[in-house]
Amino acid sequence: MLLVQIALAALITSASAVTITDPAAFAAETFDYVVVGAGSAGMTVAARLSEDPSVKVGVIEAGGTALGDDRIDVPGMFGAGLNTVYDWNYTTKAQQNGVPSRPWPRGRVVGGSSALNFLVWDRASQADYDVWEKLGNEGWNWDRVVKYIKKAETWTEPTADEEAALHANPDPSYFGTDGPIHVSFGSHISKATQSWIPALEALGIPRNDNPLSGNNIGGNQSPSDIRPSNSSRAYSAAAYYYPNEARENLVLLPDALVTGINFDTTGDSLTAKSISFQKGGSSYNVTVAKELVLSAGTVNTPQILELSGIGKADVLSAAGVPQLLDLPVGENLQEHTYTSIAFEVPNGTDTLDRVRNDPAWQAEQLANWRSGAPSVYDQAVPSLGYVTLSQLVGDAKAAELLADVQAYVATQTDSVYYPIMQAQLDLLVDDTVGQMELIAIDGFYAASGAPEAGKEYITYLAANQHAFSRGSIHISSNDASTYPTIEANYFDVDFDLDVQTAGTEKMIEVARAGPYADYAGAQVVPAPNVSDLREFSKTTLMTEYHPIGTASMLPKDKGGVVDAQLKVYGTTNLRVADASVVPIHIAAHMQATVVGIGEAAADIIKGIV
């Protein structure tokens, strides 16, 4: 769009004001606050702290900027940034239970994973957030989290025609009105999206016009972080960094790898004095005058803590790192997993597959996006649904599965995380909390198989929201450039595979329900000769890109790494603000919640909370 090109040109012109590429110049500064990681939370914290012109904020980011890259900016190109220079390209460790190594995309770019995701902007039900406080985190509940999510938002209502096509009528009172992240529905409403709500209703899954109200159960159309004035991705860099880039007290160093935190160890608690990083083959230290905030994400935050001597003794010893603090860093890893199925649809449906099949049409649609004309690229992934266990499998089967997982939890009384598992059992029987997310996507986005040239598809995903299996992320070396080991431990608890398989079966039902029955053709994933959906679910699962928990906010004696002020136990000035602090998973995509954590963290540091 012309507006996009003008805006980006202006940003490029101002980029030299505070973006430092000289690591020596950055290291020569003394910052009041240093934020590690320019992602969804980190960029939020940095921008809010630098609103005070009397303080100086430095941000260190391992990746570069994606300014002006269509793969990031164009909503309908969601997924195009995966497996690129903007992605850490992590993988999980293959498991003995038959789950293969799986790719784990994580953003290595200014904007973090908000630059790579599928632009979903939603939130969990109230019970999912209130349980954080019940686990010992005073003040962390629905009211706080939603207050700060809304602080980040500027909502644009759909038109009456768009509401009719979406089968949605959202109440604007559930959204913020003057935040930096623009939230809207994309203006292109695909046939897949138009068919979503009627299809779920045909299966008895009710429509939910207001999934952000505190109860997200039912079929819904979820908004995206799309700026409607130019139909561009409103991710954290575009929302919090580029508009504030001219602030002299907000300084970003991109393409720099943090190697560790340097502490003053003379007191009763550790005090972060500086942080070490590498850039261009050389090593540097930058001084921290007040506080250091780790916002490096669920993978890199525990890595940096462990490289700095904070973690479990056996992990640090094996990696050759002297221990300074004994905390369960890298434990309590939880993740959403999804399985995917795909069906052919008639050519001419004009799905996002057509841009792959027809280069001339793709060029036309991209030109339309640039000029502001209607374009297939003016969309993301709005069609979601959250269902309870009973809605997923029926009351009788739900009771059977519940008994099975209750028996499993009863064997975990010696685990420090036993209270979390008990809380998870309560969520499992709460009829406002989703256990499975259902998704429809306009085009071929299956995790297995491949699209056939010249054909168009619709893809359905089933994403397990509250797995009982727990994993870990730990360093195996004292070298920061060596990737940590990700042991996801998917399906270590049989209940998780039972639920995931039920989700796969449910999405096949959805694909044949309501309007989809009229145009979803041959099933191509899984292949028609695949009869064992349990094995299919186990071997083709994918991460939903929502890992949490590796620096959990919990009481110290309950497995906590940070307290309710987000401060690392045993330190005076080291905080964590990212998805790693979330102690128990939520039934929602993580983007809005992590931004909310960043907004709250800034106010905590300022002393407002």
Secondary structure, 3 states (H helix, E strand, C coil): CHHHHHHHHHHHHHHHHCECCCHHHHHCCEEEEEEECCCCCHHHHHHHHCCCCCCCEEEECCCECCCCCHHHHCHHHCCCCCCCCCECCEECCCCCCCCCCCEECCECECCHHHHCCCCECCCCCHHHHHHHHHCCCCCCCHHHHHHHHHHHEEECCCCHHHHHHHCCCCCHHHCCECCCEEEECCCCCCHHHHHHHHHHHHCCCCECCCCCCCCCEEEEECCECEECCCCEECCHHHHHHHHHCCCCCEEEECCCEEEEEEEECCCCCEEEEEEEEEECCEEEEEEEEEEEEECCHHHHHHHHHHHCCECCHHHHHHHCCCCCECCCCCCCEECCEEEEEEEEECCCCCCCHHHHHCHHHHHHHHHHHHHCCCCCCCCCCCEEEEECHHHHHCHHHHHHHHHHHHHHHHCCCCCCCHHHHHHHHHHHCCCCCCCEEEEEECCCCCCCCCCCCCCEEEEEEEEECCCCCCEEEECCCCCCCCCCEEECCCCCCHHHHHHHHHHHHHHHHHHCCCCHHHHCCCEEECCCCCCCHHHHHHHHCEECCCCECCCCECCHHHCCCECCCCEECCECCEEECCHHHCCCCCCCCCHHHHHHHHHHHHHHHHCCC
